[in-house]
Amino acid sequence: MFGAMIEPRIGYGYDIHRLKKGRKLILGGLEIPFERGLQGHSDADVVCHALSDAILGALALGDIGTHFPPSDPKWLNANSLHLLSDVWKMAENRQLILGNTDITVVAEEPKLAPHIDEMRSRLAKCLGAPVDRISIKATTNEGLGPEGRGEAISASAVCLLLVPGD
Ligand code: MG
């Protein structure tokens, strides 16, 4: 099926995790200083999870819950960059390259702007892609909803996968 796949593929992913005291805040593979972190079985990195789901969506291969079930102790406190790297191998195995990805993180606090470029370079390294193919934007939720009340951080991602041109 994928052998005949020569067309571009787009994917979309979304994730949200609760903020909790006593956890490290990891976003885009980077530890960000904050008094709370995201709760989850793995490191709960919503940026890596949303991007992983976008890539799996582009490949029509399900979601990270199926590939890395939270019931499996193997993924306890897992570094989500490693999950992303495993997901990316599935795209590489199909001879696809990253056209680009665009990610939006919704967090009332902390301020993410100072950390965006480091997150982009970590994702770029993980995917073996130039950093200018990776966009990360951060926004608040204007005090609305779980992100706005500071109860959670969410992220959504789109990606475009391409067959390298000849
Ligand atoms: Mg998640």
Backbone and ligand atoms as CSV (ligand in chain L), in Angstrom:
chain,resi,resn,atom,element,x,y,z
A,1,MET,N,N,0.847,-1.210,0.000
A,1,MET,CA,C,0.000,0.000,0.000
A,1,MET,C,C,0.877,1.253,0.000
A,2,PHE,N,N,1.862,1.298,0.932
A,2,PHE,CA,C,2.680,2.498,0.995
A,2,PHE,C,C,3.741,2.541,-0.096
A,3,GLY,N,N,4.034,1.372,-0.686
A,3,GLY,CA,C,4.998,1.358,-1.774
A,3,GLY,C,C,4.522,2.226,-2.926
A,4,ALA,N,N,3.214,2.282,-3.108
A,4,ALA,CA,C,2.653,3.056,-4.218
A,4,ALA,C,C,2.340,4.494,-3.795
A,5,MET,N,N,2.696,4.839,-2.552
A,5,MET,CA,C,2.301,6.154,-2.042
A,5,MET,C,C,3.272,7.226,-2.536
A,6,ILE,N,N,2.880,7.963,-3.540
A,6,ILE,CA,C,3.780,8.982,-4.062
A,6,ILE,C,C,3.251,10.394,-3.837
A,7,GLU,N,N,2.063,10.481,-3.287
A,7,GLU,CA,C,1.477,11.811,-3.104
A,7,GLU,C,C,1.882,12.375,-1.730
A,8,PRO,N,N,1.858,13.722,-1.603
A,8,PRO,CA,C,2.107,14.321,-0.292
A,8,PRO,C,C,1.036,13.872,0.702
A,9,ARG,N,N,1.393,13.836,1.961
A,9,ARG,CA,C,0.464,13.412,3.005
A,9,ARG,C,C,0.431,14.477,4.086
A,10,ILE,N,N,-0.760,14.854,4.554
A,10,ILE,CA,C,-0.838,15.774,5.680
A,10,ILE,C,C,-1.368,15.044,6.899
A,11,GLY,N,N,-1.010,15.536,8.062
A,11,GLY,CA,C,-1.482,14.932,9.300
A,11,GLY,C,C,-1.754,16.004,10.338
A,12,TYR,N,N,-2.635,15.662,11.286
A,12,TYR,CA,C,-2.997,16.580,12.372
A,12,TYR,C,C,-2.949,15.824,13.691
A,13,GLY,N,N,-2.433,16.458,14.715
A,13,GLY,CA,C,-2.416,15.837,16.044
A,13,GLY,C,C,-2.737,16.850,17.124
A,14,TYR,N,N,-3.330,16.363,18.198
A,14,TYR,CA,C,-3.712,17.223,19.338
A,14,TYR,C,C,-3.439,16.464,20.623
A,15,ASP,N,N,-3.015,17.191,21.658
A,15,ASP,CA,C,-2.849,16.558,22.963
A,15,ASP,C,C,-3.022,17.594,24.067
A,16,ILE,N,N,-3.458,17.110,25.217
A,16,ILE,CA,C,-3.594,17.972,26.407
A,16,ILE,C,C,-3.226,17.142,27.629
A,17,HIS,N,N,-2.507,17.731,28.542
A,17,HIS,CA,C,-2.211,17.083,29.827
A,17,HIS,C,C,-2.425,18.086,30.959
A,18,ARG,N,N,-2.783,17.520,32.131
A,18,ARG,CA,C,-2.987,18.345,33.323
A,18,ARG,C,C,-1.656,18.808,33.898
A,19,LEU,N,N,-1.665,19.996,34.476
A,19,LEU,CA,C,-0.499,20.493,35.220
A,19,LEU,C,C,-0.601,20.033,36.672
A,20,LYS,N,N,0.538,19.615,37.203
A,20,LYS,CA,C,0.546,19.077,38.559
A,20,LYS,C,C,1.841,19.475,39.266
A,21,LYS,N,N,1.746,19.762,40.547
A,21,LYS,CA,C,2.954,20.056,41.332
A,21,LYS,C,C,3.821,18.795,41.429
A,22,GLY,N,N,5.129,18.995,41.502
A,22,GLY,CA,C,6.028,17.853,41.708
A,22,GLY,C,C,6.425,17.153,40.419
A,23,ARG,N,N,6.009,17.709,39.274
A,23,ARG,CA,C,6.415,17.149,37.982
A,23,ARG,C,C,7.276,18.167,37.246
A,24,LYS,N,N,8.231,17.656,36.448
A,24,LYS,CA,C,9.013,18.557,35.589
A,24,LYS,C,C,8.157,18.955,34.393
A,25,LEU,N,N,8.328,20.192,33.942
A,25,LEU,CA,C,7.633,20.629,32.728
A,25,LEU,C,C,8.556,20.396,31.529
A,26,ILE,N,N,8.165,19.448,30.671
A,26,ILE,CA,C,8.946,19.131,29.474
A,26,ILE,C,C,8.089,19.469,28.254
A,27,LEU,N,N,8.585,20.349,27.414
A,27,LEU,CA,C,7.879,20.700,26.175
A,27,LEU,C,C,8.879,20.700,25.031
A,28,GLY,N,N,8.550,20.016,23.948
A,28,GLY,CA,C,9.472,19.954,22.816
A,28,GLY,C,C,10.816,19.350,23.199
A,29,GLY,N,N,10.791,18.441,24.167
A,29,GLY,CA,C,12.026,17.774,24.591
A,29,GLY,C,C,12.900,18.614,25.508
A,30,LEU,N,N,12.376,19.768,25.930
A,30,LEU,CA,C,13.165,20.708,26.736
A,30,LEU,C,C,12.532,20.865,28.110
A,31,GLU,N,N,13.367,20.818,29.154
A,31,GLU,CA,C,12.837,21.090,30.498
A,31,GLU,C,C,12.747,22.600,30.694
A,32,ILE,N,N,11.550,23.049,31.052
A,32,ILE,CA,C,11.304,24.487,31.208
A,32,ILE,C,C,11.048,24.786,32.681
A,33,PRO,N,N,11.785,25.749,33.247
A,33,PRO,CA,C,11.617,26.047,34.675
A,33,PRO,C,C,10.198,26.538,34.978
A,34,PHE,N,N,9.509,25.830,35.874
A,34,PHE,CA,C,8.141,26.193,36.270
A,34,PHE,C,C,7.819,25.402,37.522
A,35,GLU,N,N,6.890,25.903,38.328
A,35,GLU,CA,C,6.617,25.216,39.608
A,35,GLU,C,C,5.743,23.973,39.453
A,36,ARG,N,N,5.216,23.751,38.266
A,36,ARG,CA,C,4.431,22.547,38.019
A,36,ARG,C,C,4.846,21.932,36.680
A,37,GLY,N,N,4.487,20.669,36.494
A,37,GLY,CA,C,4.770,19.997,35.234
A,37,GLY,C,C,3.552,19.227,34.773
A,38,LEU,N,N,3.658,18.583,33.633
A,38,LEU,CA,C,2.503,17.879,33.073
A,38,LEU,C,C,2.446,16.451,33.591
A,39,GLN,N,N,1.226,16.058,33.941
A,39,GLN,CA,C,0.974,14.742,34.519
A,39,GLN,C,C,0.734,13.739,33.397
A,40,GLY,N,N,1.368,12.593,33.502
A,40,GLY,CA,C,1.147,11.569,32.482
A,40,GLY,C,C,2.018,10.367,32.753
A,41,HIS,N,N,1.791,9.329,31.980
A,41,HIS,CA,C,2.552,8.093,32.150
A,41,HIS,C,C,3.998,8.305,31.683
A,42,SER,N,N,4.126,8.957,30.525
A,42,SER,CA,C,5.456,9.317,30.020
A,42,SER,C,C,5.826,10.676,30.631
A,43,ASP,N,N,6.729,11.395,30.002
A,43,ASP,CA,C,7.039,12.748,30.493
A,43,ASP,C,C,5.932,13.751,30.149
A,44,ALA,N,N,4.895,13.289,29.433
A,44,ALA,CA,C,3.683,14.084,29.132
A,44,ALA,C,C,3.979,15.336,28.296
A,45,ASP,N,N,4.968,15.213,27.426
A,45,ASP,CA,C,5.373,16.325,26.560
A,45,ASP,C,C,4.335,16.492,25.435
A,46,VAL,N,N,3.411,17.430,25.623
A,46,VAL,CA,C,2.292,17.576,24.670
A,46,VAL,C,C,2.754,17.985,23.269
A,47,VAL,N,N,3.895,18.671,23.197
A,47,VAL,CA,C,4.413,19.083,21.885
A,47,VAL,C,C,4.843,17.846,21.090
A,48,CYS,N,N,5.645,17.000,21.723
A,48,CYS,CA,C,6.084,15.764,21.048
A,48,CYS,C,C,4.897,14.854,20.754
A,49,HIS,N,N,3.927,14.810,21.674
A,49,HIS,CA,C,2.780,13.920,21.460
A,49,HIS,C,C,1.903,14.397,20.303
A,50,ALA,N,N,1.648,15.700,20.243
A,50,ALA,CA,C,0.820,16.226,19.146
A,50,ALA,C,C,1.528,16.013,17.805
A,51,LEU,N,N,2.843,16.268,17.772
A,51,LEU,CA,C,3.582,16.081,16.524
A,51,LEU,C,C,3.643,14.600,16.137
A,52,SER,N,N,3.846,13.730,17.108
A,52,SER,CA,C,3.870,12.289,16.821
A,52,SER,C,C,2.533,11.846,16.233
A,53,ASP,N,N,1.439,12.333,16.813
A,53,ASP,CA,C,0.116,11.966,16.299
A,53,ASP,C,C,-0.130,12.553,14.908
A,54,ALA,N,N,0.418,13.745,14.641
A,54,ALA,CA,C,0.274,14.331,13.297
A,54,ALA,C,C,1.003,13.459,12.270
A,55,ILE,N,N,2.194,12.999,12.618
A,55,ILE,CA,C,2.964,12.149,11.689
A,55,ILE,C,C,2.246,10.816,11.476
A,56,LEU,N,N,1.773,10.217,12.588
A,56,LEU,CA,C,1.030,8.950,12.459
A,56,LEU,C,C,-0.250,9.161,11.657
A,57,GLY,N,N,-0.882,10.319,11.823
A,57,GLY,CA,C,-2.086,10.633,11.052
A,57,GLY,C,C,-1.784,10.723,9.566
A,58,ALA,N,N,-0.669,11.374,9.230
A,58,ALA,CA,C,-0.281,11.489,7.818
A,58,ALA,C,C,-0.037,10.105,7.214
A,59,LEU,N,N,0.448,9.190,8.046
A,59,LEU,CA,C,0.735,7.830,7.574
A,59,LEU,C,C,-0.483,6.916,7.685
A,60,ALA,N,N,-1.567,7.431,8.273
A,60,ALA,CA,C,-2.768,6.625,8.555
A,60,ALA,C,C,-2.397,5.369,9.344
A,61,LEU,N,N,-1.572,5.593,10.387
A,61,LEU,CA,C,-1.102,4.468,11.197
A,61,LEU,C,C,-1.578,4.560,12.647
A,62,GLY,N,N,-2.758,5.150,12.854
A,62,GLY,CA,C,-3.296,5.177,14.215
A,62,GLY,C,C,-2.726,6.328,15.023
A,63,ASP,N,N,-2.511,6.085,16.333
A,63,ASP,CA,C,-2.033,7.164,17.208
A,63,ASP,C,C,-1.008,6.633,18.195
A,64,ILE,N,N,-0.411,7.539,18.954
A,64,ILE,CA,C,0.659,7.089,19.854
A,64,ILE,C,C,0.129,6.177,20.959
A,65,GLY,N,N,-1.161,6.316,21.299
A,65,GLY,CA,C,-1.762,5.422,22.304
A,65,GLY,C,C,-1.713,3.962,21.872
A,66,THR,N,N,-1.856,3.723,20.574
A,66,THR,CA,C,-1.800,2.340,20.071
A,66,THR,C,C,-0.358,1.837,20.007
A,67,HIS,N,N,0.545,2.719,19.608
A,67,HIS,CA,C,1.933,2.279,19.429
A,67,HIS,C,C,2.704,2.224,20.753
A,68,PHE,N,N,2.341,3.114,21.687
A,68,PHE,CA,C,3.049,3.189,22.972
A,68,PHE,C,C,2.012,3.204,24.087
A,69,PRO,N,N,1.345,2.067,24.346
A,69,PRO,CA,C,0.218,2.083,25.294
A,69,PRO,C,C,0.649,2.471,26.708
A,70,PRO,N,N,-0.130,3.372,27.362
A,70,PRO,CA,C,0.200,3.794,28.719
A,70,PRO,C,C,0.179,2.627,29.704
A,71,SER,N,N,-0.484,1.508,29.312
A,71,SER,CA,C,-0.540,0.343,30.199
A,71,SER,C,C,0.809,-0.382,30.239
A,72,ASP,N,N,1.703,-0.067,29.280
A,72,ASP,CA,C,2.997,-0.744,29.207
A,72,ASP,C,C,4.017,-0.011,30.077
A,73,PRO,N,N,4.535,-0.679,31.134
A,73,PRO,CA,C,5.479,-0.012,32.044
A,73,PRO,C,C,6.749,0.483,31.339
A,74,LYS,N,N,6.992,-0.056,30.146
A,74,LYS,CA,C,8.146,0.365,29.353
A,74,LYS,C,C,8.144,1.873,29.087
A,75,TRP,N,N,6.956,2.456,29.015
A,75,TRP,CA,C,6.848,3.878,28.660
A,75,TRP,C,C,6.705,4.784,29.880
A,76,LEU,N,N,6.852,4.200,31.090
A,76,LEU,CA,C,6.747,5.003,32.310
A,76,LEU,C,C,7.856,6.061,32.312
A,77,ASN,N,N,7.454,7.313,32.455
A,77,ASN,CA,C,8.381,8.457,32.439
A,77,ASN,C,C,9.237,8.521,31.173
A,78,ALA,N,N,8.748,7.904,30.097
A,78,ALA,CA,C,9.523,7.875,28.846
A,78,ALA,C,C,9.801,9.290,28.338
A,79,ASN,N,N,10.988,9.445,27.780
A,79,ASN,CA,C,11.347,10.685,27.090
A,79,ASN,C,C,10.584,10.698,25.760
A,80,SER,N,N,9.685,11.654,25.591
A,80,SER,CA,C,8.819,11.643,24.413
A,80,SER,C,C,9.563,11.950,23.120
A,81,LEU,N,N,10.777,12.494,23.216
A,81,LEU,CA,C,11.605,12.635,22.005
A,81,LEU,C,C,11.936,11.251,21.451
A,82,HIS,N,N,12.084,10.264,22.349
A,82,HIS,CA,C,12.363,8.899,21.889
A,82,HIS,C,C,11.142,8.308,21.182
A,83,LEU,N,N,9.950,8.612,21.714
A,83,LEU,CA,C,8.724,8.151,21.039
A,83,LEU,C,C,8.614,8.798,19.664
A,84,LEU,N,N,8.890,10.099,19.619
A,84,LEU,CA,C,8.821,10.835,18.349
A,84,LEU,C,C,9.812,10.258,17.342
A,85,SER,N,N,10.987,9.933,17.835
A,85,SER,CA,C,12.010,9.355,16.967
A,85,SER,C,C,11.544,8.000,16.407
A,86,ASP,N,N,10.916,7.191,17.249
A,86,ASP,CA,C,10.382,5.894,16.787
A,86,ASP,C,C,9.280,6.099,15.743
A,87,VAL,N,N,8.422,7.108,15.972
A,87,VAL,CA,C,7.355,7.414,15.012
A,87,VAL,C,C,7.968,7.878,13.689
A,88,TRP,N,N,8.999,8.720,13.799
A,88,TRP,CA,C,9.603,9.266,12.581
A,88,TRP,C,C,10.228,8.165,11.715
A,89,LYS,N,N,10.738,7.113,12.368
A,89,LYS,CA,C,11.312,5.980,11.619
A,89,LYS,C,C,10.271,5.358,10.689
A,90,MET,N,N,8.992,5.384,11.132
A,90,MET,CA,C,7.923,4.814,10.289
A,90,MET,C,C,7.766,5.622,9.004
A,91,ALA,N,N,7.955,6.951,9.090
A,91,ALA,CA,C,7.893,7.801,7.890
A,91,ALA,C,C,9.123,7.560,7.023
A,92,GLU,N,N,10.276,7.501,7.668
A,92,GLU,CA,C,11.533,7.284,6.915
A,92,GLU,C,C,11.519,5.941,6.193
A,93,ASN,N,N,10.947,4.934,6.864
A,93,ASN,CA,C,10.874,3.602,6.245
A,93,ASN,C,C,10.041,3.623,4.969
A,94,ARG,N,N,9.195,4.633,4.848
A,94,ARG,CA,C,8.366,4.783,3.642
A,94,ARG,C,C,8.951,5.830,2.694
A,95,GLN,N,N,10.226,6.161,2.917
A,95,GLN,CA,C,10.949,7.111,2.055
A,95,GLN,C,C,10.310,8.494,2.027
A,96,LEU,N,N,9.702,8.893,3.155
A,96,LEU,CA,C,9.097,10.226,3.212
A,96,LEU,C,C,10.007,11.179,3.973
A,97,ILE,N,N,9.969,12.440,3.567
A,97,ILE,CA,C,10.697,13.475,4.302
A,97,ILE,C,C,9.695,14.495,4.852
A,98,LEU,N,N,10.151,15.258,5.846
A,98,LEU,CA,C,9.275,16.273,6.423
A,98,LEU,C,C,9.266,17.508,5.531
A,99,GLY,N,N,8.086,17.828,4.955
A,99,GLY,CA,C,7.938,19.088,4.222
A,99,GLY,C,C,8.007,20.226,5.227
A,100,ASN,N,N,7.092,20.201,6.195
A,100,ASN,CA,C,7.145,21.145,7.323
A,100,ASN,C,C,6.152,20.704,8.384
A,101,THR,N,N,6.333,21.271,9.571
A,101,THR,CA,C,5.337,21.076,10.617
A,101,THR,C,C,5.074,22.419,11.282
A,102,ASP,N,N,3.855,22.620,11.728
A,102,ASP,CA,C,3.466,23.851,12.423
A,102,ASP,C,C,2.723,23.446,13.684
A,103,ILE,N,N,3.244,23.882,14.818
A,103,ILE,CA,C,2.732,23.438,16.126
A,103,ILE,C,C,2.292,24.658,16.926
A,104,THR,N,N,1.143,24.574,17.571
A,104,THR,CA,C,0.709,25.639,18.487
A,104,THR,C,C,0.563,25.068,19.889
A,105,VAL,N,N,1.200,25.710,20.852
A,105,VAL,CA,C,1.094,25.313,22.253
A,105,VAL,C,C,0.212,26.333,22.956
A,106,VAL,N,N,-0.756,25.848,23.735
A,106,VAL,CA,C,-1.642,26.743,24.486
A,106,VAL,C,C,-1.324,26.613,25.972
A,107,ALA,N,N,-0.761,27.675,26.526
A,107,ALA,CA,C,-0.375,27.671,27.945
A,107,ALA,C,C,-0.550,29.073,28.499
A,108,GLU,N,N,-1.233,29.186,29.631
A,108,GLU,CA,C,-1.400,30.516,30.245
A,108,GLU,C,C,-0.056,30.983,30.810
A,109,GLU,N,N,0.674,30.063,31.419
A,109,GLU,CA,C,2.019,30.306,31.870
A,109,GLU,C,C,2.750,28.980,31.956
A,110,PRO,N,N,4.065,28.929,31.950
A,110,PRO,CA,C,4.995,30.058,31.893
A,110,PRO,C,C,5.094,30.635,30.484
A,111,LYS,N,N,5.806,31.733,30.375
A,111,LYS,CA,C,6.081,32.338,29.065
A,111,LYS,C,C,6.990,31.395,28.278
A,112,LEU,N,N,6.541,31.009,27.086
A,112,LEU,CA,C,7.316,30.019,26.322
A,112,LEU,C,C,8.219,30.656,25.269
A,113,ALA,N,N,7.980,31.928,24.955
A,113,ALA,CA,C,8.748,32.583,23.883
A,113,ALA,C,C,10.264,32.386,24.008
A,114,PRO,N,N,10.853,32.511,25.222
A,114,PRO,CA,C,12.317,32.373,25.311
A,114,PRO,C,C,12.806,30.954,24.991
A,115,HIS,N,N,11.910,29.987,24.968
A,115,HIS,CA,C,12.308,28.582,24.807
A,115,HIS,C,C,11.985,28.006,23.425
A,116,ILE,N,N,11.282,28.785,22.609
A,116,ILE,CA,C,10.783,28.265,21.327
A,116,ILE,C,C,11.922,27.777,20.423
A,117,ASP,N,N,12.967,28.578,20.286
A,117,ASP,CA,C,14.028,28.200,19.340
A,117,ASP,C,C,14.753,26.931,19.774
A,118,GLU,N,N,14.945,26.768,21.081
A,118,GLU,CA,C,15.599,25.540,21.565
A,118,GLU,C,C,14.696,24.319,21.329
A,119,MET,N,N,13.388,24.486,21.532
A,119,MET,CA,C,12.449,23.384,21.236
A,119,MET,C,C,12.510,23.027,19.753
A,120,ARG,N,N,12.518,24.044,18.898
A,120,ARG,CA,C,12.562,23.802,17.444
A,120,ARG,C,C,13.823,23.032,17.073
A,121,SER,N,N,14.953,23.418,17.661
A,121,SER,CA,C,16.189,22.735,17.275
A,121,SER,C,C,16.207,21.300,17.807
A,122,ARG,N,N,15.609,21.057,18.964
A,122,ARG,CA,C,15.549,19.665,19.465
A,122,ARG,C,C,14.661,18.789,18.580
A,123,LEU,N,N,13.529,19.341,18.142
A,123,LEU,CA,C,12.649,18.568,17.252
A,123,LEU,C,C,13.337,18.339,15.910
A,124,ALA,N,N,14.031,19.371,15.403
A,124,ALA,CA,C,14.725,19.261,14.117
A,124,ALA,C,C,15.772,18.142,14.173
A,125,LYS,N,N,16.513,18.118,15.277
A,125,LYS,CA,C,17.545,17.087,15.442
A,125,LYS,C,C,16.906,15.696,15.485
A,126,CYS,N,N,15.805,15.596,16.217
A,126,CYS,CA,C,15.109,14.311,16.362
A,126,CYS,C,C,14.610,13.799,15.009
A,127,LEU,N,N,14.147,14.718,14.153
A,127,LEU,CA,C,13.569,14.326,12.857
A,127,LEU,C,C,14.588,14.382,11.724
A,128,GLY,N,N,15.803,14.813,12.026
A,128,GLY,CA,C,16.817,14.936,10.984
A,128,GLY,C,C,16.396,15.924,9.908
A,129,ALA,N,N,15.727,17.010,10.323
A,129,ALA,CA,C,15.199,17.998,9.374
A,129,ALA,C,C,15.807,19.365,9.666
A,130,PRO,N,N,15.901,20.229,8.629
A,130,PRO,CA,C,16.348,21.599,8.881
A,130,PRO,C,C,15.364,22.315,9.814
A,131,VAL,N,N,15.900,23.162,10.663
A,131,VAL,CA,C,15.062,23.814,11.678
A,131,VAL,C,C,14.018,24.740,11.037
A,132,ASP,N,N,14.276,25.225,9.819
A,132,ASP,CA,C,13.301,26.126,9.188
A,132,ASP,C,C,12.074,25.372,8.659
A,133,ARG,N,N,12.035,24.059,8.839
A,133,ARG,CA,C,10.816,23.304,8.504
A,133,ARG,C,C,9.943,23.078,9.723
A,134,ILE,N,N,10.397,23.608,10.862
A,134,ILE,CA,C,9.686,23.362,12.120
A,134,ILE,C,C,9.267,24.675,12.757
A,135,SER,N,N,7.967,24.883,12.839
A,135,SER,CA,C,7.420,26.098,13.454
A,135,SER,C,C,6.751,25.723,14.771
A,136,ILE,N,N,7.064,26.480,15.811
A,136,ILE,CA,C,6.340,26.321,17.081
A,136,ILE,C,C,5.848,27.701,17.493
A,137,LYS,N,N,4.554,27.786,17.769
A,137,LYS,CA,C,3.973,29.035,18.229
A,137,LYS,C,C,3.362,28.782,19.600
A,138,ALA,N,N,3.376,29.814,20.447
A,138,ALA,CA,C,2.758,29.670,21.767
A,138,ALA,C,C,1.725,30.763,21.936
A,139,THR,N,N,0.624,30.403,22.556
A,139,THR,CA,C,-0.418,31.390,22.836
A,139,THR,C,C,-1.028,31.103,24.202
A,140,THR,N,N,-1.622,32.105,24.805
A,140,THR,CA,C,-2.408,31.858,26.012
A,140,THR,C,C,-3.838,31.557,25.564
A,141,ASN,N,N,-4.682,31.218,26.515
A,141,ASN,CA,C,-6.085,30.974,26.162
A,141,ASN,C,C,-6.978,32.078,26.721
A,142,GLU,N,N,-6.358,33.249,26.969
A,142,GLU,CA,C,-7.121,34.416,27.446
A,142,GLU,C,C,-7.929,34.094,28.706
A,143,GLY,N,N,-7.358,33.226,29.551
A,143,GLY,CA,C,-8.030,32.904,30.814
A,143,GLY,C,C,-9.196,31.943,30.685
A,144,LEU,N,N,-9.449,31.471,29.466
A,144,LEU,CA,C,-10.624,30.614,29.242
A,144,LEU,C,C,-10.256,29.134,29.228
A,145,GLY,N,N,-11.167,28.308,29.700
A,145,GLY,CA,C,-10.987,26.856,29.605
A,145,GLY,C,C,-9.860,26.357,30.498
A,146,PRO,N,N,-9.568,25.043,30.432
A,146,PRO,CA,C,-8.567,24.452,31.328
A,146,PRO,C,C,-7.169,25.051,31.156
A,147,GLU,N,N,-6.790,25.375,29.924
A,147,GLU,CA,C,-5.474,25.987,29.727
A,147,GLU,C,C,-5.475,27.389,30.337
A,148,GLY,N,N,-6.556,28.116,30.107
A,148,GLY,CA,C,-6.658,29.485,30.602
A,148,GLY,C,C,-6.656,29.560,32.121
A,149,ARG,N,N,-7.224,28.546,32.768
A,149,ARG,CA,C,-7.240,28.510,34.234
A,149,ARG,C,C,-5.935,27.952,34.793
A,150,GLY,N,N,-5.002,27.596,33.914
A,150,GLY,CA,C,-3.717,27.074,34.365
A,150,GLY,C,C,-3.807,25.639,34.853
A,151,GLU,N,N,-4.854,24.922,34.434
A,151,GLU,CA,C,-5.014,23.522,34.863
A,151,GLU,C,C,-4.326,22.561,33.911
A,152,ALA,N,N,-4.020,23.028,32.702
A,152,ALA,CA,C,-3.506,22.118,31.668
A,152,ALA,C,C,-2.734,22.908,30.620
A,153,ILE,N,N,-1.931,22.179,29.851
A,153,ILE,CA,C,-1.287,22.740,28.654
A,153,ILE,C,C,-1.662,21.817,27.501
A,154,SER,N,N,-2.021,22.413,26.364
A,154,SER,CA,C,-2.361,21.600,25.194
A,154,SER,C,C,-1.493,22.017,24.011
A,155,ALA,N,N,-1.460,21.150,23.011
A,155,ALA,CA,C,-0.722,21.459,21.783
A,155,ALA,C,C,-1.437,20.818,20.615
A,156,SER,N,N,-1.409,21.494,19.482
A,156,SER,CA,C,-1.887,20.884,18.246
A,156,SER,C,C,-0.806,21.054,17.191
A,157,ALA,N,N,-0.789,20.128,16.237
A,157,ALA,CA,C,0.275,20.119,15.231
A,157,ALA,C,C,-0.281,19.661,13.897
A,158,VAL,N,N,0.204,20.274,12.835
A,158,VAL,CA,C,-0.025,19.730,11.497
A,158,VAL,C,C,1.348,19.441,10.895
A,159,CYS,N,N,1.385,18.469,9.993
A,159,CYS,CA,C,2.655,18.200,9.304
A,159,CYS,C,C,2.355,17.811,7.873
A,160,LEU,N,N,3.330,18.069,7.032
A,160,LEU,CA,C,3.266,17.671,5.621
A,160,LEU,C,C,4.453,16.771,5.342
A,161,LEU,N,N,4.155,15.571,4.857
A,161,LEU,CA,C,5.217,14.631,4.512
A,161,LEU,C,C,5.296,14.535,2.984
A,162,LEU,N,N,6.526,14.537,2.498
A,162,LEU,CA,C,6.741,14.562,1.046
A,162,LEU,C,C,7.642,13.434,0.599
A,163,VAL,N,N,7.457,13.039,-0.646
A,163,VAL,CA,C,8.415,12.150,-1.296
A,163,VAL,C,C,9.505,13.053,-1.855
A,164,PRO,N,N,10.785,12.764,-1.558
A,164,PRO,CA,C,11.841,13.638,-2.061
A,164,PRO,C,C,11.780,13.756,-3.575
A,165,GLY,N,N,11.947,14.969,-4.078
A,165,GLY,CA,C,11.911,15.201,-5.527
A,165,GLY,C,C,13.124,14.591,-6.215
A,166,ASP,N,N,12.980,14.245,-7.497
A,166,ASP,CA,C,14.152,13.704,-8.195
A,166,ASP,C,C,14.664,14.720,-9.210
L,1,MG,MG,MG,-0.127,12.748,25.611
